[in-house]
Amino acid sequence: MEPRLKTRSDPDVTGAVQQLFKVVHAAGVDPLLLELVHLRASQINGCAPCTYAGVQAAKRQGETDDRLHSVVTWRETPFFTEPERAALALTEAATRIQDGQPGVTDEIWAAAAGHFDEQQLSAIVLHIALTGFFNRINRAIREQAGKTW
């Protein structure tokens, strides 16, 4: 399968996205947690290039193979902290908006708010949305895993 577009996006778009990433990363959220959020949303959305890139980025942050292999089943493993579990639950709830799921319930939000301040929560929600943005672009243009970035 070949990608549908051969050229990269407009520099104005790239610059705007980079600004959003700066905001996310300036909010004081552990960069490794952001990689886990990115990876889980990308798994849910079936985005091979973002899943591949998420694993690679998490490894650069020092993530272990045991945890990376278990992100998809984070609820059933002992490998994740309570703040990570809250962020992963928020990620799933915010990402699964079309599978009949209830979305971000008050319980899910309260669990996340128990571990993160408002600025951090805003950054996590923005990161989930940015991941969805890239997942959808990559699925539309058939970007290939391992060939991006």
TIDRENGU-135425 format. One record per residue (C-alpha): residue number from 1; residue in three letters; x, y, z. Coordinates in pm, whole numbers, plus 32768, in hexadecimal, padded with zeros to 4 digits. Example, Ala and Ser with C-alpha at 12.3 -4.5 7.8 and 13.67 -1.06 7.14 Angstrom:
// residues 2
> 1:Ala:84CE:7E3E:830C .
> 2:Ser:8557:7F96:82CA .
END
This chain:
// residues 149
> 1:Met:8000:8000:8000 .
> 2:Glu:8090:814F:7F9A .
> 3:Pro:804A:829D:8043 .
> 4:Arg:7F58:8379:7F86 .
> 5:Leu:8022:84B8:7FB5 .
> 6:Lys:8193:84D5:7F6E .
> 7:Thr:81C8:8635:7FF5 .
> 8:Arg:81BE:86AE:815B .
> 9:Ser:80C5:87AD:81D6 .
> 10:Asp:80CA:8924:81B3 .
> 11:Pro:81D2:89D0:828F .
> 12:Asp:80C2:8AAD:8329 .
> 13:Val:8005:8977:839A .
> 14:Thr:8144:88D7:841C .
> 15:Gly:819A:8A13:84DE .
> 16:Ala:8041:8A25:8579 .
> 17:Val:8051:88B8:85E6 .
> 18:Gln:81AC:88EE:8679 .
> 19:Gln:811F:8A0B:874A .
> 20:Leu:8012:8924:87D1 .
> 21:Phe:811A:8821:882B .
> 22:Lys:81E0:892D:88E3 .
> 23:Val:80AD:897D:89B4 .
> 24:Val:8078:880D:8A04 .
> 25:His:81E1:87D7:8A69 .
> 26:Ala:81F5:8916:8B37 .
> 27:Ala:80D9:88AE:8C20 .
> 28:Gly:81AB:87D6:8D06 .
> 29:Val:8129:8681:8C9E .
> 30:Asp:822C:856C:8CA0 .
> 31:Pro:829B:8541:8B33 .
> 32:Leu:828C:83C8:8B5A .
> 33:Leu:8120:83DB:8BC8 .
> 34:Leu:80D6:84AA:8A91 .
> 35:Glu:8175:839A:89BD .
> 36:Leu:8097:8294:8A64 .
> 37:Val:7F64:836C:8A1D .
> 38:His:7FCF:8393:88B2 .
> 39:Leu:800F:8220:888E .
> 40:Arg:7EC0:81B7:8924 .
> 41:Ala:7DF4:82AA:8851 .
> 42:Ser:7EB1:823B:871A .
> 43:Gln:7E6E:80CD:876A .
> 44:Ile:7CFA:8112:8790 .
> 45:Asn:7CF0:81D2:8647 .
> 46:Gly:7DB8:80C8:858E .
> 47:Cys:7EC7:81BB:8523 .
> 48:Ala:7FF9:80E8:84D1 .
> 49:Pro:80EF:8208:849A .
> 50:Cys:808D:82B5:85DF .
> 51:Thr:8096:816E:86A1 .
> 52:Tyr:81EF:8125:8613 .
> 53:Ala:8268:8287:865B .
> 54:Gly:81D0:827C:87B8 .
> 55:Val:828E:8140:8810 .
> 56:Gln:83D2:81D0:878A .
> 57:Ala:83A5:831A:8845 .
> 58:Ala:834C:8267:898A .
> 59:Lys:8486:818F:896A .
> 60:Arg:8555:82CC:8942 .
> 61:Gln:84B6:8346:8A88 .
> 62:Gly:852B:8205:8B31 .
> 63:Glu:83E8:813E:8B23 .
> 64:Thr:8402:7FC5:8B53 .
> 65:Asp:838C:7EBC:8A60 .
> 66:Asp:82AF:7E20:8B6E .
> 67:Arg:81E9:7F60:8B94 .
> 68:Leu:81DF:7FAF:8A20 .
> 69:His:8157:7E55:89D1 .
> 70:Ser:8051:7E84:8AE0 .
> 71:Val:7FC6:7FDB:8A8A .
> 72:Val:7EAC:7F39:89C6 .
> 73:Thr:7E4D:7E70:8AFF .
> 74:Trp:7EB1:7F6D:8C08 .
> 75:Arg:7D88:7F1B:8CE9 .
> 76:Glu:7DF4:7DAE:8D0B .
> 77:Thr:7F62:7DEB:8D5E .
> 78:Pro:801C:7E65:8E93 .
> 79:Phe:810C:7F39:8DC6 .
> 80:Phe:8063:808F:8DD4 .
> 81:Thr:804B:8191:8EE8 .
> 82:Glu:7F01:8225:8F5A .
> 83:Pro:7F43:8370:8EA4 .
> 84:Glu:7F96:82AD:8D65 .
> 85:Arg:7E5A:81DD:8D8C .
> 86:Ala:7D8A:8319:8DB5 .
> 87:Ala:7E28:83B1:8C7D .
> 88:Leu:7DF5:8272:8BB4 .
> 89:Ala:7C87:825E:8C21 .
> 90:Leu:7C58:83C9:8BBA .
> 91:Thr:7D03:837F:8A6E .
> 92:Glu:7C1F:825B:8A23 .
> 93:Ala:7AE4:8315:8A87 .
> 94:Ala:7B3C:8447:89B8 .
> 95:Thr:7BAA:8378:888B .
> 96:Arg:7A89:8281:887A .
> 97:Ile:7981:837E:8821 .
> 98:Gln:78D8:82A9:8718 .
> 99:Asp:78D3:814A:87AF .
> 100:Gly:77A7:8178:888F .
> 101:Gln:787F:81C5:89BB .
> 102:Pro:7802:82C6:8AB8 .
> 103:Gly:7927:83B0:8A75 .
> 104:Val:79DF:8463:8B8A .
> 105:Thr:7903:8422:8CB6 .
> 106:Asp:7913:84EE:8DF6 .
> 107:Glu:79BE:83C4:8E9B .
> 108:Ile:7AD0:83B3:8D92 .
> 109:Trp:7B03:852B:8DA1 .
> 110:Ala:7B11:852D:8F1D .
> 111:Ala:7C13:8415:8F1F .
> 112:Ala:7CF0:84D9:8E2F .
> 113:Ala:7CB8:861E:8EEE .
> 114:Gly:7D2F:856B:9026 .
> 115:His:7E87:8546:8F88 .
> 116:Phe:7EAC:8672:8EA1 .
> 117:Asp:7E6F:87E6:8EC6 .
> 118:Glu:7D9A:88A8:8DCD .
> 119:Gln:7EBF:890B:8CF1 .
> 120:Gln:7F35:87A3:8CE0 .
> 121:Leu:7DD5:8723:8C99 .
> 122:Ser:7DB4:8821:8B82 .
> 123:Ala:7EFE:87AA:8AF1 .
> 124:Ile:7E98:863C:8B03 .
> 125:Val:7D49:8682:8A5B .
> 126:Leu:7DF7:8750:894E .
> 127:His:7EF4:8639:891A .
> 128:Ile:7DDB:853C:88F0 .
> 129:Ala:7D39:8621:87EE .
> 130:Leu:7E82:865A:8735 .
> 131:Thr:7EBD:84E6:872A .
> 132:Gly:7D64:84B5:8694 .
> 133:Phe:7DB3:85C7:8598 .
> 134:Phe:7EEC:8511:8524 .
> 135:Asn:7E44:83BC:8530 .
> 136:Arg:7D37:8435:8444 .
> 137:Ile:7E29:84DA:8354 .
> 138:Asn:7F04:83A4:834A .
> 139:Arg:7DDC:82BD:8311 .
> 140:Ala:7D57:839E:81F9 .
> 141:Ile:7EA1:83B6:813F .
> 142:Arg:7F11:8250:818A .
> 143:Glu:8052:82BA:8231 .
> 144:Gln:812C:818A:8277 .
> 145:Ala:81BA:8123:83C7 .
> 146:Gly:8330:814F:83E2 .
> 147:Lys:8345:823D:82BA .
> 148:Thr:82CC:8377:836B .
> 149:Trp:83A1:8463:843A .
END
